[in-house]
Structures are given as structure tokens and as C-alpha cells.
């Protein structure tokens, strides 16, 4: 993949997360960077922490650590009205057959707000090119995870400070 003319390809940011609290802390650092129209694509194997990150991020955005954030595994999408008029939509596309099914989930309407997408490979051609990618992987310890963020060269640099 080559960057557009005049733009440098940014290096991904990799963060080791020793436990669930560290995942929550990373989500709290990402939350202020998000804007309406953004897409955050969450990749990684089952159990790697995608839902845990999304839950912590939505709680940080809501300013409510007790916010009920059910997994969208069976509903496929959960929507949230957040402070400041921001709408967030958490999609879990694991059971989706393909991008054609996105229309009935309200994908186009959801794109006006913030979308968090688990299993983004199911988006096909609807995968937003300007999304922030978060790849979660298992770490060395039982609870440890490794998060690799890429995209958003203008905003991601703020996380590395």
C-alpha cells in the first residue's frame, strides 16, 4: 500500500496492555481524538479484547464508567447517544454474511456519527479508507494484549506522547 502523493505513510503505534485496566486506559486516551463521521475498525481473533476496548471507549466517551454496554454479537449493532450530541454505533459483523447486509443495519445513517466495527473484513468495499485501525492480539501473559493502531497520521501522533 502506498500513501497518496504528498503524504508520508505513518508508522503504526504498538502498545503492550498488561491487563484490562491498561486496555481501558488506552481507550480513554483514544476517546478525545474521535469526531462525528469517524470509523474505528477493531481487528483480531476471538477473545483478543476487541469488545473490551469498545466497551471502555464508549464508557469514556459517555463519561460514565458504569454505562451498560452489551455486546452486539446477536443484535449486530448497538447505538448510543453520547454527550455533545455524538451518536456512536458499535457493530459486530462476525455473523454478517457480507457487505450487502449492512443496509438493513443502518450503516449509511450510522456513518454520520461514530462507528466502531468488530470484524471489519466483512465490510468489503464499504470499509472506510480513512478509518483508525486497532488490531488486538494476545500478549505473552494470560491477560496481556498487544494493540497496534494505524491510520490517522494527524491524530495518532497525539497518542504517542
N, C-alpha and C positions, 0 to 999 in steps of 0.2 A: 504494500500500500504506500502510495506516495502522497506527500502533502500537496495542497493546492499551491499554485505558483505564488511566491512571496511569503509563504508560511512555512515555518520550520516544524518538523514532526516532533512532538513533545515526548519526553521520556515518561514512561509510566511511573507512578508513585506506589511503592510497595511498603506495606505496614504490617508488622507482626502483631497480632492481637492475642495476648496470653490467655484471656478469658472473656466471658460475656460482658463484663464491665468495660473492658477495653473496646469491644465492638460498639457498645453504647456511646463511649467517649468519641470514637471516630464518627459515628452518626451525628452526634451533637456538633462536631466541627464541620461536617458537610452541610447541615441544615441551613445555616445562614447564607450559603452560596446559591441556594435554589431560588428559581424565579418561575412565574407562570409560563407555561409553554415548554418547560424543561422535561427531559426524559432521563431517568436513571435506570440503566439496564443492569440487572443483577444476574451474574452467571456463576456457575459452579455446580458440583454434584449434590445429590440429595444429602441433607444434613450438614452442609458446609457453613451454614449461617446466613443464608440469603434472607429468610423470613425474620430472623433475629435482628439483622441490620435494618430491614424495612420497618419493623415494629419500633425499634429505638429511634429511627429517623422520624417517623410520624409522631411519636411522643414528644420529641424535641421540637418539631415544627408547631405542635399544638401547645407547647409549654405545659404539658400535663403528663407527668411520669406514670400516672395511673390510667391513662387513656386506654380503653378497651380496643385492642387491635387484633381482631380474629384473622386467622389465616384465610386467604381467598382460595384455598385449594379446591373447595367444592363449589363456591359461588363464582369463581373465576375472577371476580373483581369486587373490591370493597372501596367505597368512596367516603371521603372525609371533607367536611367544611372546616377549614382552619382559620385562625385569627388573621386579620388583614384581608379577608375575602378570598384567600387562596383555597382552591379546591385541589385535593390530591386524590389520585386513583391508583390503588395497589392491585396490579394484575398478576395472577399466577396462571401462566399459559401451559403448564405441564400437560393438562388433559385436552388442550385445544388441538383440533385436527390440522389446522393451518391458518394462514392469514385471512382466508375467506370468512372465517367465523368471527373475526374481530368486529365486523359491522354491527352484529346484534349485541355485542358487549358495550357499544357506545364509544368505540375507540376515537373516532374523529372529534366528538364532543369533548371527550376526556383530554385530548391534546391541548385544549385551551388552558387547562390547569397543569398541574404537575403529575406526571405518570411515573410510577415505579413498576418495573416489569421483571418478574421472575420468569426464567426460561425464554429469554428474548429471541432465541433462534427460531421460535415459532412465528415471529413477526414477518419473516420473509422479506418481501420488498417494502414493507411498511416500517421496517426498522429505521428509526430516526438517525440520520448521518451525524447530527450534532449532539448526540447523547453523551452523557457521562457513563462510562463503563466501570462496573465494580465486579471484579472476579474474586470470589471467595474460594479458598482451598483449605484443606486440612493442614495443620502445622505439625510440629514434632510431638507436642504433648497432647493428651486426650482432649483438653478444652481449647488448645491453641488453634488459631486460624491465621491465615495469611491473606490479606486483602490487597489487591492490585487495582489501582484506579488509573484510568486513562481517558483522554478526551478533555475538552475544556481547558486548553493551554492558558487562557487568560484568567481562569478562576482557580484551577487546580494548584497553581503555584502558591496560592494563599494557604493551602493545607500543609505544605512542606516547611512552613516557617517554624 
